[in-house]
Structures are given as structure tokens and as C-alpha cells.
Amino acid sequence: MKKFSGLVAGLSRLLDRIAALCIVSVMVLVVANILLRALLGRPILGTYEYVGFLTAAMIGLALASCALQNGHIAVSFVMEKLPARIQACVDIIINVFALCFWGLAAWYTGKYANGMTVSGVVSPTTQTPFYPFVYLVSFGLLALCLVLLAGLVESIKRAAINK
């Protein structure tokens, strides 16, 4: 199980680095667009679309790393007062529901991307296909599911130990 958790952590860190590259790309693109518009009167065509694509990819790819670091919103004030076994059981329930929800979200996002691939949906200005970015978001959600699965297994271990 340690090997699986290590692989999930490594994948999450890799996806987080790619997400960081996306946000740096957004910053460079926006600054370059502003400078080119101000200095030469010629902005970069499709900046708005590229910023949207890169931002969607960034958010989707950073989800797993955020979950791995427990960076999502959590209400722990009440949970800290409960016994360790009950905490582990509540974690199991939450992880099962989260895994089901995000698993379905990943599945349907992938189906949506496939539909975009088949229909050939592209952005209006630059004619960039949407589907690669939607697939990236779906992959990010799948990585989030792997983090949740690893957390579920850890919660089950904690519940078994604290009998």
C-alpha cells in the first residue's frame, strides 16, 4: 500500500508542477498581450481563449495535490473532539462519498470531452479544439480519485487499528 500511496503522491506532485506551469503561462501571456497592445497596438489574438484553457487545465491538474495536502475546506473542530475510531469511520464515509462523486465527475467529464472530439467543437477566435483541455480536467479529477482512494485505505487502516 505504501507503494501505491507513493505513486499517487508522485503523480499529484507532477500534475501540480504542470498546473504551476499553466499559471505562469497565463501570467506571461497576459503581460505580453498588454505590452504588445500598448507598445505596438497589436494584441495577441485569442488571449482570452488561451487564458480560459490554461486556467481550466491549471485547476483540474492542481486538485489532486490540494487533496493530498488536505488543502480543501474541512470542518475539523467537532471531529477533533470525537474518539479516534469514530473519526476514522467518519473519514471512511466522507471518502466513499467523495470518491463516488468525483469518480462520476471524472467519467462524465471524459464523456463530455469525447463528445467534443466527435463533434469537433473549437474556440471561436483561434479555432483551438476544446477537447484536449477537457480531457486534462478529467485526468485531474481521476488523479483526485486516486488520492481519495489512498485516503480511504488509510482511514480503513486507522479504524481497524483503533478497535
Residue, then its C-alpha position, 0 to 999 in steps of 0.5 A: m500500500k505504501k507503494f501505491s500511496g507513493l505513486v499517487a503522491g508522485l503523480s499529484r506532485l507532477l500534475d501540480r508542477i504542470a498546473a504551476l506551469c499553466i499559471v505562469s503561462v497565463m501570467v506571461l501571456v497576459v503581460a505580453n498581450i498588454l505590452l504588445r497592445a500598448l507598445l505596438g497596438r497589436p494584441i495577441l489574438g485569442t488571449y482570452e481563449y488561451v487564458g480560459f484553457l490554461t486556467a481550466a487545465m491549471i485547476g483540474l491538474a492542481l486538485a489532486s495535490c490540494a487533496l493530498q495536502n488536505g488543502h480543501i475546506a474541512v470542518s475539523f473542530v467537532m471531529e477533533k473532539l470525537p474518539a479516534r475510531i469514530q473519526a476514522c469511520v467518519d473519514i471512511i464515509i466522507n471518502v466513499f462519498a467523495l470518491c463516488f462523486w468525483g469518480l462520476a465527475a471524472w467519467y462524465t467529464g471524459k464523456y463530455a470531452n469525447g463528445m467534443t472530439v466527435s463533434g469537433v467543437v473549437s474556440p471561436t477566435t483561434q479555432t483551438p479544439f476544446y477537447p484536449f483541455v477537457y480531457l486534462v480536467s478529467f485526468g485531474l479529477l481521476a488523479l483526485c480519485l486516486v488520492l481519495l482512494a489512498g485516503l480511504v485505505e488509510s482511514i480503513k487502516r486507522a479504524a481497524i487499528n483503533k478497535 
